[in-house]
Amino acid sequence: MIIRRTVSAAATAAAVAALALTAAIPAHAAEYSSALKIKGVQYDAPGRDSNECSGGNTKNEYLTIKNYSKKSKVNLKGYKVRDKAGNTFVFKSNHILEPGDYVHLRGGRGTDSDGKNVVYRQNCNFMWNNDKDTIYFYKPGGTPADIHAYTKKAHDKDGNGYIKYHG
């Protein structure tokens, strides 16, 4: 009997320690206090990749950023998007997102439009890798707004080149 109690006490102590450790480690990526988050990414543009400025398909690679605030407008000016390799895009112009609104940050060249919810990177190179990458999204002061790593195998089960993060 005493041995069982000792084992039971040790097992209970181990279970309590494991429970405390589990509670300390989040089950998902860190959530940042930002109204703007990455809704999803079309990391692999449909078709054969071509970064030609004329006739290429970099405009079909895009990152969707959404304002999840219920009440506040957010200006994208000064926000920064970066990939793991260090390729960076900074929103240099005012682009206001109403509550619940979104913007597609597209590759290629084009005219930014609030009405069409689009901002172009003015760069015909692809930003996101087709196999795996990390998307960093920073507030104007440099603090993280949202970060997501992906691999094609683990996160794109249907193989369509699009990954959804926040609903």
C-alpha positions as CSV (number, residue, x, y, z in Angstrom):
1,M,0.0,0.0,0.0
2,I,2.7,2.5,0.9
3,I,4.5,1.9,-2.4
4,R,1.3,2.5,-4.3
5,R,0.7,5.8,-2.5
6,T,4.3,6.8,-3.3
7,V,3.8,5.9,-7.0
8,S,0.4,7.6,-7.0
9,A,1.8,10.7,-5.4
10,A,4.7,10.8,-7.8
11,A,2.3,10.2,-10.8
12,T,0.0,12.9,-9.5
13,A,2.9,15.4,-9.1
14,A,4.1,14.5,-12.6
15,A,0.6,15.0,-14.0
16,V,0.2,18.4,-12.3
17,A,3.6,19.5,-13.6
18,A,2.7,18.4,-17.1
19,L,-0.6,20.2,-16.9
20,A,1.1,23.4,-15.8
21,L,3.7,23.1,-18.6
22,T,0.9,22.5,-21.2
23,A,-1.0,25.5,-20.0
24,A,2.2,27.7,-20.4
25,I,2.7,26.7,-24.0
26,P,0.1,27.8,-26.4
27,A,-1.4,25.2,-28.8
28,H,-1.1,27.6,-31.7
29,A,1.1,30.4,-32.9
30,A,1.3,33.5,-30.8
31,E,-1.6,35.9,-31.1
32,Y,-0.6,39.6,-31.4
33,S,-2.7,42.5,-30.3
34,S,-3.4,43.9,-33.8
35,A,-6.6,44.6,-35.6
36,L,-4.9,43.8,-38.9
37,K,-4.0,40.1,-39.5
38,I,-3.1,37.9,-42.4
39,K,-6.3,36.4,-43.6
40,G,-4.6,34.1,-46.2
41,V,-1.9,33.8,-48.8
42,Q,-1.9,32.7,-52.5
43,Y,1.7,31.7,-52.2
44,D,1.8,29.7,-55.5
45,A,0.2,31.7,-58.4
46,P,-1.9,29.4,-60.6
47,G,-0.1,28.3,-63.8
48,R,3.5,28.2,-64.7
49,D,5.5,30.7,-62.7
50,S,6.7,33.6,-64.8
51,N,8.0,36.8,-63.3
52,E,7.9,38.7,-66.6
53,C,6.5,42.2,-66.0
54,S,4.5,41.9,-69.2
55,G,2.5,38.7,-69.4
56,G,3.8,37.1,-66.2
57,N,1.7,35.9,-63.3
58,T,3.2,37.5,-60.3
59,K,0.0,39.5,-59.8
60,N,-1.8,36.2,-59.1
61,E,0.4,35.8,-56.0
62,Y,-1.1,37.8,-53.1
63,L,-1.4,38.2,-49.4
64,T,-4.8,39.1,-47.9
65,I,-4.7,41.4,-44.9
66,K,-7.9,42.0,-43.1
67,N,-9.0,44.6,-40.5
68,Y,-10.6,42.4,-37.8
69,S,-11.7,45.4,-35.6
70,K,-15.4,45.8,-35.1
71,K,-15.2,49.6,-34.8
72,S,-11.8,51.1,-35.8
73,K,-10.4,52.1,-39.2
74,V,-6.7,51.3,-39.7
75,N,-4.3,53.0,-42.1
76,L,-1.8,50.6,-43.6
77,K,0.8,53.3,-44.2
78,G,4.0,52.2,-42.5
79,Y,3.0,48.5,-42.1
80,K,5.7,46.1,-43.4
81,V,5.5,42.6,-44.9
82,R,8.6,40.4,-45.1
83,D,9.4,36.9,-46.0
84,K,12.0,34.6,-44.4
85,A,14.7,35.5,-46.9
86,G,14.2,39.2,-46.1
87,N,12.3,40.4,-49.1
88,T,10.3,43.3,-47.8
89,F,7.4,45.5,-48.8
90,V,6.4,48.6,-46.8
91,F,3.0,50.3,-47.4
92,K,4.2,53.8,-48.2
93,S,0.8,55.4,-49.0
94,N,-2.3,55.9,-47.1
95,H,-4.7,52.9,-47.5
96,I,-7.5,52.9,-45.0
97,L,-9.2,49.6,-44.1
98,E,-12.7,50.0,-42.6
99,P,-13.7,47.5,-39.9
100,G,-14.1,44.1,-41.6
101,D,-12.4,45.3,-44.8
102,Y,-9.4,43.7,-46.5
103,V,-6.7,44.3,-49.0
104,H,-4.9,42.0,-51.4
105,L,-1.1,42.8,-51.6
106,R,-0.3,41.6,-55.1
107,G,3.0,41.1,-56.9
108,G,3.6,42.7,-60.2
109,R,2.9,46.3,-61.3
110,G,-0.5,48.0,-61.2
111,T,-2.5,50.9,-59.8
112,D,-3.4,50.7,-56.1
113,S,-7.1,51.0,-55.5
114,D,-9.1,51.4,-52.2
115,G,-12.3,50.5,-54.2
116,K,-10.8,47.3,-55.6
117,N,-9.0,46.4,-52.3
118,V,-5.7,46.1,-54.0
119,V,-2.1,47.3,-53.5
120,Y,0.7,46.2,-55.8
121,R,4.2,45.6,-54.7
122,Q,5.5,47.2,-58.0
123,N,7.9,44.3,-58.3
124,C,7.5,41.5,-60.7
125,N,9.5,38.9,-58.7
126,F,7.6,36.4,-56.7
127,M,7.8,37.0,-52.9
128,W,6.5,33.7,-51.4
129,N,8.3,30.4,-51.9
130,N,6.2,27.6,-53.4
131,D,7.4,24.9,-51.0
132,K,7.7,26.7,-47.6
133,D,8.2,30.2,-46.2
134,T,7.4,32.5,-43.3
135,I,5.2,35.6,-43.6
136,Y,6.1,38.4,-41.2
137,F,3.6,41.3,-40.8
138,Y,4.8,44.3,-38.7
139,K,3.1,47.4,-37.4
140,P,4.7,50.8,-38.3
141,G,6.7,50.8,-35.0
142,G,8.2,47.4,-35.8
143,T,6.2,45.3,-33.4
144,P,4.7,42.1,-34.8
145,A,1.1,42.2,-36.1
146,D,0.9,38.6,-37.3
147,I,3.4,35.9,-38.3
148,H,2.8,32.6,-40.1
149,A,5.1,29.9,-41.3
150,Y,3.9,27.4,-43.9
151,T,4.9,24.4,-45.9
152,K,3.0,23.2,-48.9
153,K,2.8,19.7,-47.6
154,A,1.5,20.5,-44.2
155,H,-0.7,23.5,-44.8
156,D,-2.1,23.3,-48.4
157,K,-4.0,20.0,-48.3
158,D,-6.0,20.6,-51.5
159,G,-2.9,21.8,-53.4
160,N,-4.4,25.0,-54.8
161,G,-1.6,27.2,-53.6
162,Y,-3.8,29.1,-51.1
163,I,-3.6,28.9,-47.3
164,K,-6.2,30.4,-45.1
165,Y,-5.2,31.7,-41.6
166,H,-7.8,33.8,-40.0
167,G,-11.5,33.6,-40.9
